[in-house]
Amino acid sequence: MTEQDPGAADVVDSVIGALADPTRRRLLDVLAAQGEATATTLAGQLPVSRQAVVKHLAVLDAAGLVSGGRVGREVRYAVRPDALDTTARWMASLAAEWDRRLAHIKRVAEAAEHEANPAQPD
């Protein structure tokens, strides 16, 4: 991952840290479903205060997962998918590497089994 994009590791670390909290994951779910919302609207849909929502949104914003834009007196938040995409690509490459390793282990085990129990000639 770091060979391709040195900043990707920092993005993935931030995203994973931000998504470790269930309230922040729920905030992302609500924002993804609604498109955009204010902290007040989000607080009405979650069992936390508006102040707590604002703090969670600040963590999500720092991780690059949401952005807030001022519309009149309101700040409306929306999901930003780039950081999630970077994290998903990292996870996919990690999964592919494990698949490759497991396939190699399977081949080695099958070869060892074949050597230990050669097929009897007909």
C-alpha positions in Angstrom: 0.0 0.0 0.0 2.7 2.5 1.0 4.7 1.8 -2.2 1.8 2.9 -4.4 0.6 5.9 -2.3 2.6 6.9 0.8 -0.4 8.9 2.1 -2.8 6.0 1.8 -1.6 4.4 5.1 -2.5 7.6 7.0 -5.9 7.7 5.3 -6.6 4.0 6.2 -5.5 4.6 9.8 -7.8 7.6 10.1 -10.7 5.9 8.6 -10.4 2.7 10.7 -10.0 4.8 13.8 -13.1 6.9 13.0 -15.2 3.8 12.1 -14.3 2.1 15.4 -17.1 3.9 17.1 -20.6 2.6 16.4 -22.2 6.1 16.7 -19.9 7.3 13.9 -20.8 4.3 11.8 -24.5 5.1 12.4 -23.9 8.7 11.5 -22.4 7.7 8.2 -25.3 5.3 7.5 -27.8 8.1 8.1 -25.9 10.6 6.0 -25.5 8.1 3.2 -29.3 7.4 3.2 -30.3 11.1 3.4 -27.6 12.6 1.2 -26.9 15.5 3.6 -28.1 16.6 7.0 -27.5 19.1 9.8 -26.1 18.1 13.2 -29.5 18.9 14.7 -31.3 16.6 12.2 -28.8 13.9 12.9 -29.1 14.3 16.7 -32.9 13.7 16.3 -32.2 10.3 14.8 -29.6 9.1 17.2 -29.6 8.6 21.0 -27.0 11.3 21.6 -27.0 15.0 22.0 -26.4 17.5 19.2 -23.0 18.4 20.9 -22.0 14.7 20.8 -23.0 14.6 17.1 -20.9 17.6 16.3 -17.9 16.0 18.0 -18.4 12.8 16.1 -18.8 14.7 12.9 -15.5 16.4 13.6 -13.7 13.1 13.9 -15.4 11.9 10.6 -14.4 15.1 8.9 -10.8 14.8 10.1 -10.7 11.3 8.7 -12.0 12.6 5.3 -15.3 10.7 5.6 -17.7 13.7 5.7 -17.6 17.3 4.9 -19.7 20.2 6.1 -20.8 23.1 4.0 -22.6 26.2 5.1 -26.0 26.9 3.7 -27.2 30.1 5.2 -27.0 29.7 9.0 -26.8 25.9 8.8 -23.9 23.5 8.3 -25.0 20.6 6.3 -22.9 17.4 6.3 -22.5 14.9 3.5 -20.5 11.7 3.0 -17.2 11.9 1.1 -16.4 8.5 -0.4 -12.8 8.9 -1.3 -11.3 7.9 2.0 -13.7 4.9 2.2 -12.6 3.9 -1.4 -9.0 4.1 -0.4 -9.6 1.9 2.7 -11.7 -0.6 0.6 -8.9 -0.9 -1.9 -6.4 -1.5 0.9 -8.7 -4.2 2.4 -9.2 -5.8 -1.0 -5.4 -6.0 -1.6 -4.9 -7.4 1.9 -7.6 -10.1 1.2 -6.0 -10.9 -2.1 -2.6 -11.4 -0.5 -4.1 -13.7 2.1 -5.9 -15.7 -0.6 -2.6 -16.1 -2.4 -0.9 -17.3 0.8 -3.7 -19.7 1.6 -3.7 -21.1 -1.9 0.1 -21.7 -1.6 -0.4 -23.5 1.8 -3.1 -25.7 0.2 -0.8 -26.6 -2.7 2.0 -27.5 -0.3 -0.3 -29.6 1.9 -1.8 -31.4 -1.1 1.7 -32.2 -2.4 2.8 -33.5 1.0 -0.3 -35.6 1.2 0.3 -37.0 -2.3 3.9 -37.9 -1.3 2.8 -39.6 1.9 0.0 -41.6 0.2 0.9 -42.1 -3.5 -1.9 -43.5 -5.6 -1.8 -47.2 -6.0 -1.4 -48.4 -9.7 -4.4 -50.0 -11.1 
